[in-house]
Amino acid sequence: MSNSINSWIQNGDWVSGTSKEDERFIGFVESVDAYGTVKVLVTQCDRIEAVGEIVESSLGRLDKMSEEIQADEADLLSLMDLALMTRDKAWFEDLYSALRMVQFQAAPKSGAGKGPSFGSGGRRVTID
C-alpha cells in the first residue's frame, strides 16, 4: 500500500487503508502527527461499528484516493438540485458545465452544430 504520494497525505484528504486493528476502511484524514500516525474519520469499513468513528493508522498503511469523480448525468442533476437548495451559484454553474460535457460526450456524433439538450425546454433558473 505504501507509495510516494503518502508523504502528501494531509488533513481533509480522502484515504483508503488498514487500521492498526487490521480493518479495511475509507474515510478522511482528521490529523497527521509528526510520527506518521494518521487519525481518519471512517465513512466505510468492513466492520460496520467503525463507521463514524476515528481510527488510527500509519502513513504506510494508507493510500490517498483520487480527487477526480466520474459522475453520470443523474448524479450531476441531483447535485445541481442540492446546489440550488443551498443557493450556491458557483457550484451550480460548475455542475452545469460538467453536465453539458457528459451530455456532449454521450450525444450521437452525426449532424453538425447539434449539441445535446438539457431537457428543460429552455427553462431558466435564477439563484439569488
N, C-alpha and C positions, 0 to 999 in steps of 0.2 A: 503494500500500500504506500510505501514511502516514495516520494518523488520530490523534485526540487521546488515545486510550487508550494509545498507545505511551509517553507520558510516565509511565505507571503500570507499565510492564514492570519486573519485579524478579526477583531470584534465585528459582528454582524455578517460574517461570511457564512454561506450555506456549506455544510460539510456532510460527508458520509464516512462512517468508520466503525470502529470497535471500541467499546468502553473498557475500562480496567477490569470489569466483571465479565468480559468477553461477549457483550451484547452488540449485535449489529444495529446501527441506528442511522437516522438522518435528522439533522437539526441545524440550528445556527449558533455561532460562537458567541458566548456571553463574555468570556475573558480568556486571555492567554498570559501566563506568568513567565517570569524570567527563566524558569527551569524547563519550559516547554510543556507544562501541564495546561490543558485546554478544558474549559468548562463549556459544555454545549447544552442548550435547551433542546430537548428531544421532541421532534414532531412525528416521527415514525420509528418504530422499533419492533424487533422480533419478540420482545417481552412487553405486552400491552401496558402493564403497570408503569413502565418507564416513560410513556408518552406524557409530556407536560413537565417532566422532572428535569433537573440539571444533572448531567453525568460528567465524570472526568475521564479524559483520555490524554494520550500524549500526541505530539505532532506527528510522530512516525506511524501512528495508527489511524490517521485521518487523510482523506482526500478532499480537496476543495472541489465543490461542484461547479459546473459550468454556469455562467450567468445568462447564457442565451436560452430562451424558452421558445420552443416551437409551438405556437398557438394556432388552432384551427379557427375557422370563421365563427363557429358557435362560441368558442372561448372568448374571442375578441368582442363579440356582441354582448356577452354577459359582462365583461369588464367595462365596456362602454356604458352599460346601464349603471354600473357602480360609480363610474366617473361622473355621470350625470347626477346621481343621488348625492354625491359628495361635492358637487359643483366645482370639480377640478377640470377647468377648461384645457389646460396644457396637456394633462394626461389623456383627456378625451381626444384631443387633436392627434396625439401620438398614436393612440389606439386606432383612430380612423385611418391614419396613414398606413398603419400595419395591415388593417383590414383591406384597404384598397390594393395593397401589394399581394396579399393572399388571394384576393378575387382575381387580380390580373394574371397571376401565375396559374390559376385554375381555369381561366377562360379559354375557350377554343381559339386557336390562332388564325382562323380564317376571317377575312373581312378587314380591310384597312380602316383604322380610326374607330373601331368599335371597342370601347372599353367595357368593363364589367359594370353592371348596375348595382347600386347599393340596396335596391329593393324598397326604397322608402317612397317612391313615386315623387321625388323632388321635394320631399318634406324637409323643412329646415328646423334645426334645433337651436334654441337660444339658451346660453348659460350666462347667468348673472355674473 
